[in-house]
Amino acid sequence: MERESLQWLLSSLTVSPSSSQMFEGEFVSLSCEEDDSSAGWKLRRNTTRDTRKECGVKGGRSAGSFCNFSYIIPLDSGVYWCESREGATSNSINITVTDESVILQSPVLPVMEGDDATLHCKTKTSNLPADFYKDGSLIRTEPTGHMTIHHVSKSDEGLYKCNSSSHGESPSSWISVTGKPTTTAPPPVSAAPPQLVFRLVCHLVVFCPYFISTLLMVSLYRHRPTGNDLPVSMEMTPPTQAEQGLDDDHNDVASVTTEHHF
């Protein structure tokens, strides 16, 4: 499985014109779209006359990773693919070449689910009204000669052909449908339960006032005045006249009490 994924990353086969059915005598070009040119990709095919032969060995002009047919013939009908030197392979394309007058132009590569697929019932000169069939059952008649399948799904996979009442029937071609690549989406974010939200609100209601009051107390404490900040006045006021008289009387009394007569 890992090797198969690697093969798809390294090379893919494309064809121009992009159709699984061709008229004899058309110019057809096939090429390997390479991500690694050093792998030595070669275009190979299985037909009624070739098995695992390089394209161009019998018919076509080959240059390794591409092959051009200036005049393709019914013997060139078959399966084509790209193959590396180590044996890795690309997607394969089934080409039908007819010398009849009607072909069904349909997607040559698998159609992605959800995309549209258009089928053309074509002659060498014009598009004509045609009936379209899937697995042998009539789908519908289109006056313009082309039919679009909108939003294809796996149920649209099958063998298709068209029929023109005036020119005949086309060969059948298989239309493949492939699923879209899956992408890993991130897990959805679940909402918190109501009980948890309620508890969180309660905690906030209780905690916020406490937190705010704590901040206020810390702020007031940091800005309170200290003892060193108290203003001290060292200015000495002179004594009044009354106070001066009292001091003189006190001195006189002291001098009288200390005088002794023997």
C-alpha positions in Angstrom: 0.0 0.0 0.0 2.8 2.4 0.9 4.6 1.6 -2.4 1.4 2.2 -4.4 1.0 5.7 -2.8 4.6 6.4 -3.6 4.1 5.5 -7.3 1.2 8.0 -7.6 3.4 10.7 -6.2 6.3 10.0 -8.5 4.6 9.9 -11.9 1.2 10.2 -13.6 0.2 9.5 -17.2 -1.7 12.0 -19.3 -3.2 11.8 -22.8 -4.1 14.5 -25.3 -6.8 14.8 -26.4 -8.2 13.8 -23.1 -10.5 11.0 -24.1 -10.6 7.2 -23.8 -11.8 6.8 -27.4 -10.1 8.0 -30.6 -10.9 8.0 -34.3 -8.5 6.2 -36.5 -6.0 8.7 -38.0 -6.0 11.2 -35.1 -2.9 12.7 -33.5 -2.5 11.4 -30.0 0.2 12.3 -27.4 0.9 10.5 -24.1 3.4 11.6 -21.5 4.6 10.7 -18.0 4.4 13.7 -15.7 7.6 13.1 -13.6 8.4 14.3 -10.1 11.7 12.4 -10.3 13.4 12.6 -13.7 16.3 10.4 -12.5 14.0 7.4 -12.0 14.1 6.6 -15.8 10.4 6.5 -16.5 9.4 4.7 -19.7 5.9 4.6 -21.3 4.7 1.1 -21.8 1.6 -0.6 -23.1 -0.4 -3.8 -23.5 -2.2 -4.1 -26.8 -3.4 -7.0 -29.0 0.1 -7.1 -30.6 2.3 -6.0 -27.7 2.8 -7.0 -24.0 4.7 -4.7 -21.7 6.4 -3.1 -24.7 7.7 0.4 -24.8 5.4 2.7 -26.7 6.9 3.4 -30.1 8.5 0.0 -30.6 5.8 -0.8 -33.1 3.9 2.3 -34.0 4.3 5.8 -32.4 7.4 7.9 -31.8 8.8 7.4 -28.4 11.4 9.4 -26.4 11.3 7.5 -23.1 8.7 9.3 -21.0 6.4 10.4 -23.8 4.9 8.8 -27.0 3.3 10.6 -30.0 1.1 9.0 -32.6 0.8 11.1 -35.8 -1.8 8.6 -37.1 -3.2 6.2 -34.5 -4.8 3.0 -35.6 -7.1 0.4 -34.0 -4.1 -1.9 -33.3 -2.9 0.8 -30.9 -5.9 0.2 -28.7 -4.9 -1.0 -25.3 -3.7 -0.1 -21.8 -0.9 2.4 -21.3 1.2 3.3 -18.2 4.5 4.7 -17.0 7.1 2.5 -15.4 10.3 3.4 -13.6 13.7 1.7 -13.8 12.9 0.1 -10.3 9.5 -1.2 -11.5 7.2 1.4 -9.9 4.2 2.2 -12.0 1.8 5.1 -12.6 -1.9 5.2 -13.2 -3.0 3.3 -16.3 -5.1 4.6 -19.2 -7.3 2.5 -21.5 -7.5 3.8 -25.1 -9.8 2.5 -27.7 -9.2 3.4 -31.4 -12.0 2.8 -33.8 -12.5 3.1 -37.6 -16.3 3.4 -37.0 -18.1 6.8 -37.4 -19.1 7.3 -33.7 -17.1 7.5 -30.5 -18.0 8.4 -26.9 -15.7 11.0 -25.5 -15.6 10.3 -21.7 -13.2 11.1 -18.9 -10.0 9.2 -19.3 -9.1 9.4 -15.6 -11.2 8.5 -12.6 -13.8 11.2 -11.7 -13.8 12.5 -8.2 -16.9 12.0 -6.1 -19.0 15.1 -6.1 -17.6 16.5 -9.4 -19.5 16.6 -12.7 -18.7 14.3 -15.7 -19.6 15.2 -19.3 -20.0 12.6 -22.1 -20.0 13.5 -25.8 -21.4 11.3 -28.5 -19.3 12.5 -31.5 -18.9 11.8 -35.2 -16.0 12.9 -37.3 -18.0 15.9 -38.5 -20.4 17.0 -35.8 -22.4 16.2 -32.6 -25.7 14.5 -33.2 -28.7 13.6 -31.1 -27.9 10.4 -29.3 -29.1 7.9 -26.8 -26.8 7.2 -23.8 -26.5 3.8 -22.1 -24.9 2.6 -18.8 -24.3 -1.1 -18.4 -26.6 -1.8 -21.4 -29.6 0.2 -20.0 -30.8 3.4 -21.6 -30.2 6.5 -19.4 -31.7 9.2 -21.6 -31.7 10.8 -25.0 -29.9 14.1 -25.6 -30.6 16.2 -28.6 -27.3 18.0 -28.5 -25.2 14.8 -28.3 -23.7 15.4 -24.9 -24.8 14.4 -21.4 -23.6 15.7 -18.0 -23.7 13.6 -14.8 -23.9 16.1 -11.9 -22.3 15.3 -8.6 -21.1 11.8 -9.5 -21.1 9.1 -6.9 -19.9 5.5 -6.8 -23.2 4.4 -8.2 -22.4 6.2 -11.5 -19.4 4.0 -12.1 -19.9 1.6 -15.0 -19.7 0.9 -18.7 -21.0 3.7 -21.0 -21.8 4.0 -24.7 -23.9 6.1 -27.0 -25.9 5.4 -30.1 -26.9 7.7 -33.0 -29.8 6.6 -35.1 -28.1 8.0 -38.2 -24.5 7.0 -37.6 -24.5 3.9 -35.4 -23.2 2.9 -32.0 -19.9 3.9 -30.2 -17.6 1.4 -28.5 -18.1 1.1 -24.7 -15.8 2.8 -22.2 -15.5 2.3 -18.4 -15.9 5.4 -16.2 -14.3 5.1 -12.8 -15.2 7.1 -9.7 -12.8 7.8 -6.9 -13.5 9.0 -3.4 -12.4 12.4 -2.2 -9.3 12.4 0.0 -10.2 12.5 3.6 -9.0 15.3 5.9 -8.6 15.1 9.6 -10.7 17.7 11.3 -9.7 19.1 14.7 -11.9 17.7 17.5 -14.8 20.0 18.4 -14.4 22.2 21.5 -16.9 21.1 24.0 -18.7 23.7 26.0 -18.2 23.7 29.8 -21.0 22.1 31.8 -23.4 24.5 33.5 -22.4 23.3 37.0 -18.8 24.3 36.3 -19.8 27.7 35.0 -21.9 28.3 38.1 -19.1 27.3 40.5 -16.7 29.5 38.7 -19.0 32.5 39.0 -19.5 31.9 42.7 -15.7 31.8 43.3 -15.3 35.0 41.4 -18.0 36.7 43.4 -16.4 35.6 46.7 -12.8 36.1 45.8 -13.0 39.5 44.0 -14.1 41.6 47.0 -11.5 39.9 49.2 -8.8 40.5 46.6 -9.8 44.2 46.2 -9.9 44.9 50.0 -6.4 43.2 50.4 -5.0 45.5 47.7 -6.5 48.6 49.4 -5.0 47.6 52.8 -1.6 47.0 51.4 -1.7 50.4 49.6 -2.8 52.2 52.8 -0.1 50.4 54.8 2.6 51.4 52.4 1.6 55.1 52.5 1.0 55.5 56.3 3.1 58.2 58.1 5.9 57.0 60.5 7.5 58.6 63.6 10.4 60.0 61.7 8.0 61.8 59.5 6.3 63.8 62.4 7.2 67.5 62.3 9.2 68.8 65.3 9.6 72.5 66.1 12.8 73.5 67.9 12.1 77.2 68.1 12.5 78.6 71.7 10.1 81.4 72.7 11.5 84.0 75.1 9.9 84.1 78.6 7.2 86.6 79.3 7.6 89.4 81.8 5.5 87.6 84.5 7.6 84.5 84.1 10.7 86.5 84.5 9.5 88.1 87.8 8.7 84.8 89.2 12.2 83.6 88.5 13.7 86.6 90.3 11.5 86.1 93.4 12.6 82.5 93.5 16.2 83.5 93.5 15.7 86.0 96.4 14.0 83.4 98.5 16.8 81.0 97.9 19.4 83.5 99.0 17.4 84.4 102.2 17.0 80.8 103.3 20.7 80.1 102.9 21.8 83.0 105.2 22.6 81.9 108.8 23.5 84.0 112.0 25.5 82.5 114.8 
